[in-house]
Amino acid sequence: MRSTFSILFFIRRDKRRSDGTCPIMCRITIDGVEARFNTKVYVKDSRWNVKANKIIGADSESRSKNARLDDIKASLHRIYHDLQRFDVVTPERIKGEFLGLDESGETILNLFDKHNRDVESLVGISKSAATLQKYKVTRKHVANFIKKKHRVSDMAIKSINDMFIRDFEVYLLTHEKVSHNTMAKFMQFFKRIFILARNNGIIVHDPFGNYKINLKKVDRGYLSEQELNKIMKKKFTAKRLEQVRDVFIFSCFTGLSYIDVKDLTKKHLCVAFDGNIWIMTKRQKTGININVPLMDIPKKILEKYDGMLPDDKALPVLSNQKLNAYLKEIADLCGIDKNLTFHLARHTFATTITLSKGIPIETVSKMLGHTNIQTTQIYARITNNKISEDMQGLSEKFSESERLFG
């Protein structure tokens, strides 16, 4: 027998506030059984149309509040139809799903918090502080989206569907104004929560099932040898700029990421089998070993700050935010028309310092701490100068053939 399902809005005059407005309540009814909740939308009773079940008026405030009631009604219908596929439906269950009060107690933000606590306990073991921070930022965006779009503080994880995921994507791109790839990264972190929920039997249906996360290929910048020389020979009057330049150049000649340069201490500098000084450490991001022999330029930079820093730190590294701000100032002073960020140093090491000088990509991959060559290929480019040199050398090998052809 088919159930009767209805949704009705009404006002509570006995709960009138000091400004004269009354709360609009929502009543869900299935086969004569009711559940009620406060929509958190308020209106003066003189402006409530009982027959039309909406607020009277064409002003922006009335339109906005009526749109909110329409959203609530649409969400409740969606929850009702979703629950019909998997479980017995009751008004209280629908109310709970809508308000984020799932019977299991699992809401999306609650599970996110549990997950993040687990990640935090693994920082320094199998997770990095940077990974934890990305999960925290993703959780913040999800919380803000739920509050803005659904007008609630949390939602039951079972109520999250494909439309929620796609609305969240639009929110990130428009409201938060992040790039496509940044949005895709947030989606990857968000998806992890639903993998956790499925693995623990909390949900059966995966809201990401029909959603594909795509990263767009981007042209990652790097500095040419001429641009590097400009920065190295520049005399800075401000000590802060000189120090930032030194740390940046060090990374250009070693390939170390920001966090790995920041954490670099004297214990990571070792005399290796060849008698040369090597950096021997692990990437904080992945835990992969990094072994990089030092060239003369990074050696000189290390000597410059030897014994000058606390805790045996090798270099004076500022916060990533400040460092990147000062690098933009350095780019202006040096006449370099590129978006100079610290991560550009890693790309420069892969392209200008190593591959363009004939270092095999396998060797470069090892020094960068990558687990596969494909990752290195994202960073690396073969410059036009290298192509020209290689083809000239190849042409010489066919000199005899050329004479025969002539």
C-alpha positions in Angstrom: 0.0 0.0 0.0 1.4 3.4 -1.0 2.2 5.8 1.9 0.7 9.3 2.0 3.5 11.9 2.4 3.0 15.6 2.9 4.9 18.7 4.0 3.2 21.8 5.4 4.6 25.1 6.7 2.8 27.0 9.5 3.7 29.8 11.9 3.8 29.6 15.8 2.2 32.8 17.0 2.8 31.7 20.6 6.6 31.9 20.0 6.5 35.5 18.7 9.9 37.3 19.1 10.4 40.8 20.4 10.6 42.1 16.8 7.1 40.8 16.2 8.2 37.9 13.9 7.0 34.3 14.4 9.0 31.1 13.6 7.8 29.2 10.5 7.5 25.6 11.4 7.6 22.6 9.1 5.3 19.6 9.6 6.1 16.2 7.9 3.3 13.7 7.7 3.3 10.1 6.6 0.1 8.1 7.0 -1.2 10.4 9.7 2.1 10.3 11.7 3.8 13.7 12.2 7.2 15.2 13.0 7.8 19.0 13.3 10.8 21.3 13.4 11.7 25.0 13.3 12.8 26.1 9.9 14.7 29.0 11.5 12.8 31.3 9.1 10.8 34.1 10.7 8.0 36.3 9.5 5.3 38.7 10.9 2.0 36.8 11.1 0.3 39.5 8.9 2.6 38.5 6.0 2.0 34.8 6.2 -0.4 33.3 3.6 -1.9 30.2 5.2 -3.6 29.0 2.0 -0.5 29.5 -0.3 1.8 28.2 2.4 4.3 31.1 1.8 5.2 34.6 2.7 3.3 37.5 1.1 5.4 40.0 -0.8 7.7 40.5 -3.8 10.5 42.3 -2.0 14.0 40.7 -1.9 13.7 39.5 1.7 10.3 37.8 1.1 11.7 36.1 -2.1 14.7 34.9 -0.3 12.7 33.4 2.6 10.3 31.8 0.2 13.2 30.3 -1.7 14.6 28.9 1.6 11.2 27.2 2.3 11.3 25.8 -1.3 14.8 24.4 -0.7 13.7 22.8 2.6 10.7 21.2 0.9 12.8 19.9 -2.0 15.4 18.5 0.4 12.7 16.7 2.4 11.2 15.2 -0.7 14.7 14.0 -1.8 15.4 12.5 1.6 12.0 10.7 1.6 12.6 9.2 -1.9 16.2 8.2 -0.9 15.1 6.5 2.3 12.3 4.6 0.4 15.0 2.7 -1.5 16.9 1.5 1.6 14.8 1.6 4.8 11.5 2.1 6.5 10.5 5.7 6.2 9.1 7.7 9.2 8.6 11.4 9.7 11.2 11.4 12.5 13.7 9.7 10.3 13.2 12.3 7.6 13.5 15.1 10.1 16.6 13.5 11.6 18.3 13.1 8.2 17.5 16.7 7.2 18.7 18.2 10.5 21.8 16.0 10.6 20.6 13.8 13.4 21.0 10.3 11.9 20.0 7.5 14.1 23.6 6.1 14.1 24.7 9.6 15.3 26.9 9.9 12.2 26.9 13.3 10.6 29.2 14.4 7.9 31.2 16.8 10.0 31.3 14.4 13.0 32.8 11.7 10.8 35.2 14.3 9.3 36.3 15.2 12.8 36.9 11.6 13.7 38.9 11.1 10.5 41.0 14.2 11.1 41.8 13.1 14.7 43.1 9.8 13.3 45.2 11.7 10.7 46.6 14.0 13.4 47.7 11.0 15.5 49.6 9.7 12.4 51.5 12.9 11.7 55.2 12.1 11.7 54.5 8.4 11.2 52.7 7.9 8.0 51.0 11.3 7.4 52.5 14.8 7.1 51.3 18.0 8.8 50.6 19.4 5.4 48.1 16.6 4.7 46.4 17.1 8.0 46.1 20.9 7.2 44.5 20.1 3.8 41.9 17.8 5.5 41.2 20.6 8.0 40.7 23.2 5.3 38.4 20.8 3.3 36.3 20.2 6.4 36.0 24.0 6.9 34.8 24.5 3.4 32.2 21.6 3.8 30.9 23.2 7.0 30.6 26.6 5.5 28.8 25.2 2.4 26.3 23.3 4.6 25.6 26.4 6.6 25.2 28.6 3.5 23.3 26.2 1.2 21.3 24.2 3.7 21.0 26.6 6.6 22.0 23.9 9.1 25.1 23.3 11.2 25.6 19.7 10.1 23.9 17.0 8.0 23.4 13.2 8.3 26.0 11.5 6.1 23.3 9.3 4.7 21.5 12.3 3.3 24.5 13.4 1.2 23.8 12.6 -2.5 25.1 13.4 -6.0 23.4 16.8 -6.1 25.1 17.8 -2.8 28.5 16.9 -4.3 27.9 18.9 -7.5 26.6 21.9 -5.5 29.7 21.8 -3.4 31.8 21.8 -6.5 30.0 25.0 -7.7 30.3 26.5 -4.3 34.1 26.0 -4.3 34.5 27.5 -7.8 32.2 30.5 -7.3 32.0 31.4 -3.6 35.5 30.3 -2.6 36.9 31.2 -6.0 39.5 28.4 -6.1 41.0 27.1 -9.3 39.7 23.9 -11.0 42.6 21.8 -9.7 42.4 23.2 -6.2 38.7 22.3 -6.2 39.5 18.8 -7.5 42.0 18.3 -4.6 39.4 19.3 -2.1 37.0 16.8 -3.7 39.6 14.1 -3.3 40.0 14.8 0.4 36.2 15.0 0.8 35.7 11.7 -1.0 38.0 10.0 1.5 35.3 10.6 4.2 32.8 8.6 2.2 35.3 5.8 1.6 35.7 5.6 5.4 31.9 5.6 5.8 31.4 2.8 3.3 34.3 0.7 4.8 32.6 1.0 8.2 29.1 0.1 7.0 27.7 3.6 7.7 26.5 4.1 4.2 25.7 1.7 1.3 25.3 4.3 -1.5 28.4 6.3 -2.5 27.4 9.8 -3.4 30.7 10.1 -5.4 29.6 7.1 -7.5 28.7 9.1 -10.6 31.1 12.0 -9.9 34.5 11.9 -11.6 37.4 14.0 -10.2 39.5 15.4 -13.0 42.7 17.4 -12.7 43.6 19.7 -15.6 47.1 19.6 -17.0 48.8 22.9 -16.1 52.1 24.4 -17.4 54.2 24.5 -14.3 56.7 27.3 -14.5 60.5 27.3 -13.9 63.4 29.7 -14.1 65.9 29.8 -16.9 69.6 29.9 -16.2 69.7 33.6 -17.1 66.9 34.3 -14.6 68.6 32.4 -11.9 71.8 34.4 -12.5 69.9 37.6 -12.2 68.6 36.6 -8.8 72.0 35.3 -7.6 74.0 38.4 -8.5 71.4 40.9 -7.2 72.5 42.9 -4.2 69.7 43.4 -1.7 69.7 46.2 0.9 67.1 44.4 3.0 68.4 41.4 4.9 65.1 39.6 4.8 65.2 39.6 0.9 68.8 38.4 0.9 67.9 35.5 3.2 64.8 34.5 1.2 66.9 34.6 -2.0 69.5 32.3 -0.4 66.9 29.8 0.7 65.2 29.9 -2.7 68.5 29.4 -4.6 69.4 26.6 -2.3 66.2 24.8 -3.3 66.8 25.5 -7.0 70.1 23.6 -6.7 68.9 20.8 -4.5 65.2 20.2 -5.4 64.0 20.3 -1.8 60.4 21.3 -1.1 59.6 24.1 1.3 58.9 21.9 4.3 62.0 19.8 3.7 64.2 22.9 3.5 62.5 24.3 6.6 63.2 21.1 8.6 66.8 20.7 7.3 69.4 20.5 10.1 73.1 19.7 10.3 72.3 16.0 11.0 70.9 15.7 7.5 74.3 16.8 5.9 76.5 13.8 5.6 79.9 13.0 4.0 79.0 10.1 1.6 81.0 7.3 0.0 82.4 9.7 -2.7 83.8 12.2 -0.1 81.2 14.8 -1.0 78.6 16.3 1.2 75.1 14.9 0.6 71.7 15.8 1.9 70.3 12.6 3.4 66.8 12.9 4.7 63.2 11.9 4.1 60.4 13.8 2.4 58.0 14.9 5.0 55.1 14.6 2.5 55.7 10.9 1.6 58.4 9.6 3.9 60.5 8.7 0.8 64.3 8.9 1.2 66.1 11.9 -0.4 69.8 11.7 -1.2 71.2 14.7 -3.0 74.9 15.5 -3.5 75.6 19.2 -2.9 77.0 21.4 -5.6 79.2 24.3 -4.8 76.5 27.0 -4.7 74.3 25.3 -2.0 77.5 24.5 -0.1 78.4 28.2 0.0 74.9 29.1 1.1 75.1 26.6 4.0 78.5 27.9 5.0 77.1 31.4 5.1 74.6 30.5 7.8 76.7 27.9 9.6 76.5 28.4 13.4 74.1 31.3 13.2 70.8 29.6 13.7 69.1 27.9 16.7 68.4 24.1 17.0 71.1 23.3 14.4 68.9 24.6 11.6 70.7 24.8 8.3 68.9 27.8 6.8 66.8 30.8 8.0 63.4 29.8 6.6 60.4 32.1 7.1 56.8 31.0 7.0 55.7 29.9 3.5 53.3 32.8 3.2 55.9 35.4 4.0 58.5 33.7 1.9 56.3 33.7 -1.2 55.4 37.4 -0.6 59.0 38.3 -0.5 59.8 36.2 -3.6 57.3 38.3 -5.5 59.2 41.4 -4.4 62.5 39.8 -5.5 61.0 39.1 -8.9 60.0 42.7 -9.3 63.5 43.9 -8.3 65.2 41.5 -10.6 62.9 42.3 -13.6 61.5 38.7 -13.8 58.0 38.6 -15.2 56.9 35.3 -13.6 54.8 34.3 -10.6 57.8 33.5 -8.4 56.8 31.1 -5.7 59.0 28.8 -3.6 57.6 25.7 -5.4 59.1 27.1 -8.6 62.5 26.2 -7.2 61.7 22.5 -7.3 60.6 22.8 -11.0 63.7 24.7 -11.8 65.9 22.0 -10.3 64.2 19.4 -12.4 64.3 21.4 -15.6 67.2 23.9 -15.7 69.6 22.5 -13.2 69.4 18.8 -14.1 67.5 17.5 -17.1 68.6 20.3 -19.4 72.2 19.5 -18.5 71.9 15.9 -19.4 71.1 14.3 -16.0 68.9 11.2 -16.6 65.3 11.5 -15.5 65.7 8.4 -13.4 68.4 10.2 -11.4 66.4 13.4 -11.1 63.4 11.4 -9.9 65.4 9.7 -7.2 66.8 13.1 -6.0 63.3 14.6 -5.9 62.0 11.7 -3.8 59.4 10.6 -6.3 58.1 7.0 -6.3 57.7 6.9 -10.1 59.0 8.6 -13.2 55.5 9.8 -14.2 55.5 12.2 -11.2 58.9 13.6 -12.3 57.6 14.2 -15.8 55.0 16.6 -14.4 57.9 18.8 -13.2 60.3 18.3 -15.9 60.6 20.0 -19.3 63.2 19.6 -22.0 64.1 23.1 -23.0 64.6 24.2 -26.6 68.3 24.7 -26.0 68.7 21.1 -24.9 66.7 19.9 -28.0 68.9 21.9 -30.2 72.1 20.6 -28.7 70.9 17.0 -28.8 69.9 17.2 -32.4 73.2 18.8 -33.5 75.0 16.0 -31.9 72.7 13.5 -33.6 73.3 15.2 -37.0 77.1 14.8 -36.6 76.6 11.0 -36.2 75.0 10.9 -39.7 77.8 12.9 -41.5 78.8 9.9 -43.6 75.2 9.3 -44.6 74.8 12.9 -45.5 77.8 12.7 -47.9 76.3 9.6 -49.6 73.0 11.4 -50.0 74.7 14.5 -51.5 
